[in-house]
């Protein structure tokens, strides 16, 4: 909308069904979002209005809450769902603290989707071949791109902890500083938008698919989680002696209880399961461990004040509002119901059947469909609408025949 209209406070309204629009652009039946498909109000968050530094002529972006016209948050809004989870913690005198680690790939433009993604041509005239994990070399020619990314992050007020080259070909990771969950979800969304826009300026594309390249590590969005007391800021996962508390165990127990039911929220696309079923430190399980990257729930080595639980299941393709909401809601469910986790695992291990997770989108949606816990924590309307939208996407995928099928199966008797 125009800057004048925005500054005048003109209300921007949006059809309710848009919150269930699938990634191909279609919609599930209107019964999932109200048969009238009435309007919602988009209410800008005054702390999340940003001039976009890469845009000429000037443009701004405002992150909004999607509210019913009667004033309450729409149950179909993932940002609203996250704010509701944070409010449930606050009612107990607690505040969750999170940080996200986002991985992504930087590729040359890919105009033909039947062809694999390729890294950009570097300053040495070659394309990276996957030998640059954690390298300080800049021969990939991406230094001008990253310099502008850093500048734009500073302009938007996005504090960064570390950037690094990850294990994949032309794959990178950013660690955002820990803080309020809604703020971190906002920052993650802004950062992904920033990446894609700045990449286009530099003749590149940024891809946040969970698994864009075969036989290469996928891209995650690990979520680090702790819980503090409101007021004192004390980490309730550690006692005065620096030892783990009952709240710490119960939080893990809740995560274990919810991970299988919530897999479709952490891994929302067909491609998500390419990452999980060909794991390079991408564990598809609800095991927990002290500093073992093969566990879905990892306890990083830290001081007692920084004791936290890392959920390693979500991919870079996950909705950060929804993934953080689901993870924190599961942890709170464990605290409220005093759920005890299974035994910690270390070293190489076999995943027990009760801690294995769905390994296809179809299986994950079926599990979510049967989940009383998901409907209890997020409401029937949201869960059923989410399943309906994702089912459209799965059906669209099955409507196509892949090159593998033509190559391998055509000659079968």
C-alpha positions in Angstrom: 0.0 0.0 0.0 1.1 3.6 -0.3 3.1 5.1 2.5 0.4 7.8 2.9 -2.3 5.2 3.4 -0.2 3.3 5.9 0.7 6.4 7.9 -3.0 7.4 8.0 -3.8 4.1 9.7 -5.8 2.7 6.8 -6.8 -0.8 7.6 -5.5 -3.5 5.3 -7.8 -6.5 5.1 -7.2 -10.0 3.8 -9.4 -12.9 2.8 -9.3 -15.5 5.6 -8.6 -18.3 3.2 -5.2 -16.8 2.2 -3.7 -18.1 5.5 -4.4 -21.6 4.1 -3.1 -21.0 0.6 -0.9 -23.9 -0.5 2.5 -23.3 -2.1 1.2 -23.9 -5.7 -1.4 -21.1 -5.1 -4.6 -23.1 -4.6 -6.9 -23.4 -1.6 -8.5 -26.2 0.3 -12.3 -26.3 0.4 -13.8 -23.2 2.0 -15.2 -25.2 5.0 -11.7 -25.1 6.4 -11.5 -21.3 6.7 -15.2 -20.4 7.0 -17.6 -20.8 4.1 -18.1 -17.1 3.7 -14.3 -16.6 3.4 -14.6 -13.3 5.2 -11.9 -10.8 5.9 -9.1 -10.6 8.5 -7.4 -7.4 9.6 -3.6 -7.2 9.1 -2.4 -5.3 12.1 1.2 -4.0 11.8 3.6 -4.7 14.7 5.1 -1.2 15.4 8.4 -2.8 16.3 8.6 -4.7 13.0 8.3 -1.9 10.4 11.4 -1.8 8.2 12.8 0.3 5.4 14.3 -2.2 3.0 17.8 -1.1 2.3 18.2 -3.1 -0.9 15.2 -1.5 -2.5 15.4 1.4 -5.0 13.0 3.3 -5.1 12.4 3.1 -1.3 10.0 0.5 0.0 9.2 -0.7 3.5 8.0 -4.0 5.0 5.7 -4.3 8.0 5.2 -7.7 9.8 1.6 -7.9 10.8 -0.7 -10.0 13.0 -3.7 -11.5 11.3 -6.7 -10.7 13.5 -10.3 -11.5 13.2 -12.4 -8.3 12.6 -13.8 -8.8 16.2 -10.2 -8.2 17.5 -8.9 -11.5 18.6 -6.0 -13.3 16.9 -7.0 -15.6 14.0 -6.5 -19.2 15.0 -5.2 -19.7 11.4 -2.3 -17.3 12.0 1.0 -19.0 12.8 2.4 -15.8 14.4 -0.7 -15.7 16.5 -0.2 -19.4 17.5 3.3 -18.6 18.6 2.2 -15.6 20.6 -0.4 -17.8 22.3 2.2 -20.4 23.3 4.4 -17.6 24.8 1.4 -16.3 26.7 0.8 -19.8 28.2 4.4 -19.8 29.6 3.9 -16.2 31.0 0.8 -17.4 32.8 3.1 -19.7 34.8 5.7 -17.0 35.4 8.0 -18.3 32.7 9.5 -17.0 29.5 10.9 -19.2 26.7 14.2 -18.1 25.1 15.1 -19.4 21.6 17.7 -19.0 19.0 17.6 -20.3 15.4 20.4 -21.7 13.2 19.5 -21.4 9.6 21.3 -23.1 6.7 20.9 -22.2 3.1 22.5 -22.7 -0.3 23.7 -20.0 -2.7 23.5 -21.1 -6.4 23.8 -19.8 -9.9 20.5 -18.9 -11.5 18.5 -22.0 -12.4 16.0 -21.3 -15.2 15.3 -25.0 -16.0 13.9 -26.8 -12.9 14.6 -30.2 -14.6 18.3 -29.5 -14.2 20.2 -29.7 -10.9 21.2 -26.6 -9.0 24.9 -25.5 -9.6 27.2 -23.3 -7.4 28.2 -20.0 -8.9 31.4 -19.7 -10.9 34.1 -18.5 -8.5 36.9 -16.0 -8.9 39.2 -18.8 -10.0 36.8 -19.6 -12.9 35.6 -22.9 -11.3 32.5 -24.0 -9.4 32.9 -25.1 -5.9 33.0 -28.9 -5.6 32.2 -29.4 -1.9 35.6 -29.1 -0.3 35.1 -25.8 1.4 33.3 -26.7 4.7 34.3 -24.2 7.4 36.8 -22.6 4.9 38.0 -19.0 5.2 38.7 -18.9 1.5 36.8 -16.3 -0.6 37.6 -17.8 -4.0 33.9 -18.6 -4.5 33.4 -14.9 -5.4 30.5 -14.4 -2.9 32.3 -11.8 -0.7 30.4 -8.8 -2.3 27.1 -10.7 -1.8 27.8 -11.4 1.8 29.1 -7.9 2.5 25.7 -6.5 1.4 23.9 -9.1 3.4 25.8 -8.0 6.5 25.1 -4.3 5.7 21.4 -5.0 5.2 21.2 -7.0 8.5 22.7 -4.1 10.4 20.2 -1.7 8.8 17.3 -3.9 9.7 18.6 -4.4 13.2 19.2 -8.1 12.8 22.0 -9.1 15.2 24.1 -11.9 14.0 26.3 -14.3 15.9 28.3 -16.3 13.4 28.3 -17.0 9.7 30.1 -20.1 8.3 30.4 -22.2 5.2 28.6 -25.4 6.0 29.2 -29.0 4.8 27.2 -28.8 1.5 28.3 -27.4 -1.8 27.9 -23.6 -1.6 26.0 -24.1 1.7 26.2 -21.6 4.5 24.8 -21.1 8.0 23.9 -18.2 10.2 23.3 -18.3 13.9 20.9 -15.6 15.2 21.3 -14.4 18.8 19.0 -15.9 21.3 15.9 -14.0 22.6 12.2 -13.7 22.6 10.6 -16.4 20.4 8.3 -14.1 18.4 11.2 -11.7 17.8 13.4 -14.6 16.7 10.7 -15.9 14.3 10.3 -12.4 12.9 14.1 -12.1 12.5 14.3 -15.5 10.8 11.6 -14.5 8.3 13.2 -11.1 7.6 16.6 -12.7 7.1 15.3 -15.3 4.6 13.6 -12.5 2.6 16.7 -10.4 2.8 18.9 -13.3 1.5 16.7 -13.9 -1.6 16.4 -10.2 -2.5 20.1 -9.4 -2.1 21.1 -12.6 -4.0 19.0 -11.5 -7.0 20.9 -8.1 -7.1 24.1 -10.1 -7.4 23.0 -12.5 -10.1 22.6 -15.4 -7.6 19.7 -17.3 -6.1 19.4 -18.4 -2.4 17.6 -21.7 -1.9 16.1 -22.7 1.5 14.8 -26.1 0.4 15.5 -28.8 3.0 17.4 -30.9 0.4 18.2 -29.1 -2.9 21.1 -31.4 -3.9 21.3 -35.2 -3.9 24.1 -36.9 -1.9 24.8 -33.6 -0.1 23.8 -32.5 3.4 20.4 -30.8 3.6 19.6 -27.5 5.3 18.2 -27.3 8.8 16.7 -24.7 11.1 17.8 -26.0 14.5 16.0 -24.4 17.4 17.8 -23.8 20.7 15.4 -23.5 23.6 15.6 -22.6 27.3 13.1 -21.3 29.8 13.7 -18.5 32.3 11.7 -17.1 35.2 10.0 -13.8 34.5 11.6 -11.1 36.5 14.7 -12.8 37.7 15.8 -14.3 34.3 17.0 -17.4 36.0 17.3 -20.4 33.7 14.9 -23.0 35.2 16.8 -25.8 33.5 19.6 -25.5 36.1 19.4 -25.4 40.0 21.6 -23.4 42.4 24.3 -26.0 42.2 24.3 -26.0 38.4 22.6 -29.4 38.1 19.8 -30.2 35.7 16.3 -29.6 37.2 13.0 -31.5 37.0 11.8 -28.8 34.7 14.6 -29.6 32.3 13.7 -33.3 32.3 10.1 -32.6 31.9 10.7 -30.2 29.0 12.6 -33.0 27.2 9.9 -35.4 28.0 7.3 -33.1 26.4 9.5 -32.7 23.3 9.7 -36.5 23.0 5.9 -36.9 23.5 5.2 -34.3 20.7 7.8 -34.8 18.0 6.2 -37.6 16.1 2.8 -35.9 16.1 4.3 -32.6 15.1 6.7 -33.8 12.4 4.5 -32.4 9.6 4.9 -29.0 11.3 8.7 -29.3 11.5 9.1 -30.9 8.0 6.3 -29.4 5.9 7.2 -30.4 2.4 7.8 -33.5 0.3 11.4 -32.5 0.0 11.8 -32.2 3.8 11.9 -36.0 4.0 14.8 -36.2 1.5 16.8 -34.5 4.2 15.5 -36.6 7.1 15.8 -40.0 5.3 19.3 -39.4 4.1 20.8 -38.0 7.3 23.9 -36.0 7.4 23.5 -35.0 11.1 19.8 -34.7 10.3 18.3 -37.1 12.8 14.8 -38.3 12.2 14.2 -39.4 15.8 13.0 -38.2 19.2 16.0 -39.5 21.1 17.9 -37.1 23.3 21.6 -36.9 24.1 24.3 -34.8 25.6 26.2 -33.3 22.6 25.4 -36.1 20.1 24.4 -34.8 16.7 22.7 -38.1 15.8 19.9 -37.4 18.4 16.9 -35.3 17.4 17.1 -33.5 20.8 20.7 -32.5 21.6 21.9 -30.9 24.8 24.9 -28.8 23.6 27.9 -28.5 25.9 27.4 -25.3 27.9 27.6 -23.7 31.3 24.6 -24.3 33.6 23.3 -20.8 33.0 23.1 -21.6 29.2 21.7 -25.1 29.6 19.3 -25.6 26.6 17.6 -28.1 24.4 18.4 -28.1 20.7 15.6 -29.4 18.4 17.4 -30.7 15.3 14.4 -31.8 13.4 13.1 -28.7 11.6 14.4 -27.9 8.1 15.2 -24.6 6.6 11.9 -24.9 4.8 9.9 -24.8 8.0 7.7 -21.9 8.9 9.7 -20.4 11.9 6.6 -19.2 13.7 5.0 -22.6 13.5 8.1 -24.7 14.2 9.1 -22.7 17.2 5.5 -22.7 18.5 5.2 -26.5 18.1 8.6 -27.1 19.8 7.9 -24.8 22.7 4.3 -26.1 23.1 5.6 -29.7 23.4 8.1 -28.6 26.0 5.5 -26.8 28.1 3.2 -29.8 27.8 5.9 -31.8 29.4 6.5 -29.3 32.2 2.8 -29.0 33.0 2.3 -32.8 33.0 5.6 -33.8 34.6 6.6 -36.0 31.7 9.8 -37.9 32.2 12.1 -38.5 29.2 13.6 -41.8 28.2 17.2 -42.5 28.9 19.8 -40.3 27.2 21.7 -42.0 24.4 25.4 -41.7 23.5 27.6 -42.9 20.7 26.2 -44.9 17.9 22.7 -46.2 18.7 19.6 -47.9 17.3 16.5 -45.8 17.4 13.8 -47.5 19.5 10.5 -47.9 17.6 8.6 -45.6 20.0 11.1 -42.8 19.2 11.2 -43.1 15.4 9.4 -40.4 13.4 7.4 -40.4 10.2 9.6 -40.5 7.2 7.3 -39.3 4.4 4.9 -36.3 4.3 2.0 -38.6 3.9 2.9 -40.5 7.0 3.5 -37.3 8.9 0.1 -35.9 7.9 -1.7 -39.1 8.9 0.0 -38.9 12.3 -1.0 -35.3 12.7 -4.5 -36.1 11.7 -4.8 -38.6 14.5 -3.1 -36.4 17.1 -5.3 -35.3 20.0 -2.3 -33.4 21.4 -2.0 -31.2 18.3 -5.6 -30.3 18.3 -5.5 -29.6 22.1 -2.5 -27.3 21.7 -3.3 -25.6 18.4 -7.0 -26.0 18.0 -9.0 -28.2 15.6 -9.5 -25.4 13.0 -5.8 -24.8 12.6 -4.7 -28.4 12.5 -7.5 -29.5 10.0 -6.8 -26.5 7.8 -3.1 -27.1 7.8 -3.6 -30.8 6.9 -6.0 -29.8 4.1 -3.5 -27.4 2.6 -0.6 -29.8 2.8 -2.7 -32.6 1.3 -3.3 -30.4 -1.8 0.5 -30.0 -2.1 1.1 -33.8 -1.7 -1.5 -34.6 -4.3 0.1 -32.1 -6.7 3.4 -33.9 -6.2 1.9 -37.2 -7.0 0.4 -35.8 -10.2 3.9 -35.6 -11.7 6.1 -38.5 -12.9 9.8 -37.9 -11.9 12.8 -38.4 -14.1 13.9 -41.3 -11.9 10.7 -43.2 -12.7 11.1 -42.7 -16.4 14.8 -43.6 -16.3 14.6 -46.7 -14.1 11.1 -48.1 -14.5 10.3 -47.7 -18.2 12.3 -50.7 -19.3 10.8 -53.0 -16.6 8.9 -56.0 -18.0 
